[in-house]
Amino acid sequence: MLFFERFVPEHIWQRLRPDAIYVWENEEVRKRLKWYYLVMIDRVPARFLLAKIVEIGEKELEKLDEETLLDLREKVSGSIVGS
């Protein structure tokens, strides 16, 4: 069973969007969209779910300037994904 068959049978996908299935066989697509593929097959959580649970230690984000927000984002995202 392919990953998408959990939700919709393959014969329906083949009629509606055959490219949506077979595009994932392309190594370049899988390389460029690796995170999305891993989310789709339930190997990693979606980033918006991670963002909901990560505490950043700042209570009043509205008062921070853009540069400070970007610095904070870099600091937090590096600790989440190890980049």
N, C-alpha and C positions, 0 to 999 in steps of 0.2 A: 504494500500500500504506500502510495506517495503521500507526502506531508499534507497536500491540499485536499486529499480524499477524506480527511477527518471531518471536513465541513461541507464539501460539495463533491459528488461523484465525478470521476474523471471524464466520463462521457459528456457531462454537462459543460465542464471546462473546455473540452475539445471543440464543442460547437460554439460556445460564446467567445472564448479568448484563448485559442490554441497557443498564441505567442506568450501568454502569461505563464504557461507551463514550461514550455521548451526554452524560454530565455534563460532559465536557471541552469541549463546544461552548458551554457557558454562560460568558459573559464574566466574570461575577462569581466563578464557581468558579475560573477560570484566574487571575484577579487575586488572590484570597485564597490560593490554593495554588500560586502561581507557582514557588517553588523546587522543590516536589515534581513539578510538571509538567516543569520543565526537567531534573530528574534522570531522570524517566521516559523522556524522549526523548533522553537522553544528551547534553544540552547542558552540564550542570555535574555535578561529582561529588557524591555523597552526602556530607552533613556528617560522618557517622561515619568516612568514608574520609579526609576532611581532618583530622579529629581524631587519627587514627592517625599522621600524618606531621608534625604541627606540634610543634616543640619549644617548651617554655615556660620553660626555664631553671631549673626547680625540680626537685630530685631527691627530696625527701621531702614529698610532698603531704599525706600522712596527718597530719603534724604541724602543718599550717596551720589556723588557725581559719576559720570560715565566711565572715567578712567579707573576709579576705585572699584566699580562694579565689574569691569573687565578683568582687573587684577584678581578680584575675589573669585570670579568664574574660573580663571586659569588655575588658581590654587586648589579649588574644590574639584574641578574636573580631572586634574592630574592625580588626585588622591583616589578617585573613583575607578578610573580605567587604567591607571598606572602609566600614563603618557608623560 
